[in-house]
Amino acid sequence: MLALAHHVESAIARGLVESAADVASQLGFTRARVTQLLDLQLLAPDIQEEVLFLEALDGKEPLAERSLRAIAHAGAWEAQRGKWRAVAASFDE
């Protein structure tokens, strides 16, 4: 979903679509859902990089998007990193 968020933001920035509302209409999403996607870009850059390299195990994503949004909304990047470290530690278990 993070990759989709970057794609959507790029399409808006390049003028391929006028707004997030247009994206929502074209994808069949609500505007709120597109906002949720775009909020993933609030994550610290290093966290985004780690997320983009996560691999699905047995066809299942290792992290729920809802959890990722909670990290993105944690505030400053240092706070996000603290929450991310706690979640990432569970990947090794």
C-alpha positions as YAML, in Angstrom:
chain: A
units: angstrom
residues:
- id: 1
  name: MET
  ca: [0.00, 0.00, 0.00]
- id: 2
  name: LEU
  ca: [2.93, 2.31, 0.65]
- id: 3
  name: ALA
  ca: [4.07, 1.88, -2.95]
- id: 4
  name: LEU
  ca: [0.53, 2.72, -4.11]
- id: 5
  name: ALA
  ca: [0.59, 5.84, -1.92]
- id: 6
  name: HIS
  ca: [3.77, 7.01, -3.64]
- id: 7
  name: HIS
  ca: [2.29, 6.25, -7.05]
- id: 8
  name: VAL
  ca: [-0.86, 8.22, -6.27]
- id: 9
  name: GLU
  ca: [1.10, 11.19, -4.93]
- id: 10
  name: SER
  ca: [3.30, 11.15, -8.03]
- id: 11
  name: ALA
  ca: [0.27, 11.09, -10.32]
- id: 12
  name: ILE
  ca: [-1.19, 14.10, -8.52]
- id: 13
  name: ALA
  ca: [2.13, 15.98, -8.58]
- id: 14
  name: ARG
  ca: [2.58, 15.34, -12.32]
- id: 15
  name: GLY
  ca: [-0.95, 16.49, -13.07]
- id: 16
  name: LEU
  ca: [-2.11, 13.09, -14.32]
- id: 17
  name: VAL
  ca: [-5.02, 13.40, -11.91]
- id: 18
  name: GLU
  ca: [-6.35, 16.58, -10.38]
- id: 19
  name: SER
  ca: [-6.72, 15.51, -6.77]
- id: 20
  name: ALA
  ca: [-6.99, 12.69, -4.27]
- id: 21
  name: ALA
  ca: [-10.76, 12.85, -4.80]
- id: 22
  name: ASP
  ca: [-10.22, 12.10, -8.51]
- id: 23
  name: VAL
  ca: [-7.98, 9.17, -7.61]
- id: 24
  name: ALA
  ca: [-10.64, 7.85, -5.25]
- id: 25
  name: SER
  ca: [-13.24, 8.03, -7.99]
- id: 26
  name: GLN
  ca: [-11.01, 6.30, -10.54]
- id: 27
  name: LEU
  ca: [-9.97, 3.51, -8.16]
- id: 28
  name: GLY
  ca: [-13.41, 3.02, -6.64]
- id: 29
  name: PHE
  ca: [-12.13, 4.06, -3.19]
- id: 30
  name: THR
  ca: [-13.60, 6.58, -0.82]
- id: 31
  name: ARG
  ca: [-11.76, 9.86, -0.37]
- id: 32
  name: ALA
  ca: [-11.10, 8.82, 3.21]
- id: 33
  name: ARG
  ca: [-9.40, 5.63, 2.01]
- id: 34
  name: VAL
  ca: [-7.13, 7.57, -0.34]
- id: 35
  name: THR
  ca: [-6.26, 9.90, 2.53]
- id: 36
  name: GLN
  ca: [-5.35, 6.86, 4.63]
- id: 37
  name: LEU
  ca: [-3.06, 5.66, 1.86]
- id: 38
  name: LEU
  ca: [-1.41, 9.03, 1.44]
- id: 39
  name: ASP
  ca: [-0.88, 9.27, 5.20]
- id: 40
  name: LEU
  ca: [1.57, 6.37, 4.93]
- id: 41
  name: GLN
  ca: [3.98, 8.86, 3.38]
- id: 42
  name: LEU
  ca: [4.22, 10.54, 6.79]
- id: 43
  name: LEU
  ca: [6.47, 7.69, 7.89]
- id: 44
  name: ALA
  ca: [10.14, 8.46, 8.40]
- id: 45
  name: PRO
  ca: [12.09, 7.73, 5.20]
- id: 46
  name: ASP
  ca: [14.10, 4.92, 6.78]
- id: 47
  name: ILE
  ca: [10.92, 3.20, 7.96]
- id: 48
  name: GLN
  ca: [9.39, 3.56, 4.50]
- id: 49
  name: GLU
  ca: [12.44, 1.89, 3.00]
- id: 50
  name: GLU
  ca: [12.23, -1.03, 5.42]
- id: 51
  name: VAL
  ca: [8.51, -1.44, 4.78]
- id: 52
  name: LEU
  ca: [9.00, -1.47, 1.02]
- id: 53
  name: PHE
  ca: [11.49, -4.34, 1.38]
- id: 54
  name: LEU
  ca: [9.32, -6.50, 3.66]
- id: 55
  name: GLU
  ca: [8.39, -9.83, 2.14]
- id: 56
  name: ALA
  ca: [5.13, -11.67, 2.52]
- id: 57
  name: LEU
  ca: [5.41, -14.99, 4.30]
- id: 58
  name: ASP
  ca: [3.22, -17.79, 3.00]
- id: 59
  name: GLY
  ca: [1.25, -15.20, 1.04]
- id: 60
  name: LYS
  ca: [0.50, -13.16, 4.18]
- id: 61
  name: GLU
  ca: [1.73, -9.63, 4.72]
- id: 62
  name: PRO
  ca: [3.95, -9.38, 7.82]
- id: 63
  name: LEU
  ca: [2.36, -6.11, 8.93]
- id: 64
  name: ALA
  ca: [-1.21, -4.90, 8.85]
- id: 65
  name: GLU
  ca: [-1.69, -1.55, 7.15]
- id: 66
  name: ARG
  ca: [-3.66, -0.32, 10.16]
- id: 67
  name: SER
  ca: [-0.59, -0.90, 12.34]
- id: 68
  name: LEU
  ca: [1.55, 0.98, 9.87]
- id: 69
  name: ARG
  ca: [-0.86, 3.93, 9.88]
- id: 70
  name: ALA
  ca: [-0.69, 4.00, 13.69]
- id: 71
  name: ILE
  ca: [3.08, 4.32, 13.44]
- id: 72
  name: ALA
  ca: [2.75, 7.08, 10.82]
- id: 73
  name: HIS
  ca: [0.46, 9.00, 13.16]
- id: 74
  name: ALA
  ca: [2.83, 8.65, 16.13]
- id: 75
  name: GLY
  ca: [4.16, 12.11, 15.44]
- id: 76
  name: ALA
  ca: [7.82, 13.00, 15.11]
- id: 77
  name: TRP
  ca: [10.07, 10.59, 13.27]
- id: 78
  name: GLU
  ca: [11.85, 9.59, 16.50]
- id: 79
  name: ALA
  ca: [8.53, 8.54, 18.04]
- id: 80
  name: GLN
  ca: [7.72, 6.63, 14.86]
- id: 81
  name: ARG
  ca: [11.09, 4.88, 15.01]
- id: 82
  name: GLY
  ca: [10.44, 3.76, 18.57]
- id: 83
  name: LYS
  ca: [7.09, 2.26, 17.61]
- id: 84
  name: TRP
  ca: [8.60, 0.75, 14.46]
- id: 85
  name: ARG
  ca: [11.41, -0.96, 16.42]
- id: 86
  name: ALA
  ca: [8.81, -2.57, 18.69]
- id: 87
  name: VAL
  ca: [6.82, -3.86, 15.72]
- id: 88
  name: ALA
  ca: [9.88, -4.92, 13.71]
- id: 89
  name: ALA
  ca: [11.19, -6.92, 16.66]
- id: 90
  name: SER
  ca: [8.12, -9.15, 16.36]
- id: 91
  name: PHE
  ca: [9.17, -10.10, 12.81]
- id: 92
  name: ASP
  ca: [12.18, -11.96, 14.21]
- id: 93
  name: GLU
  ca: [10.10, -14.02, 16.63]
...
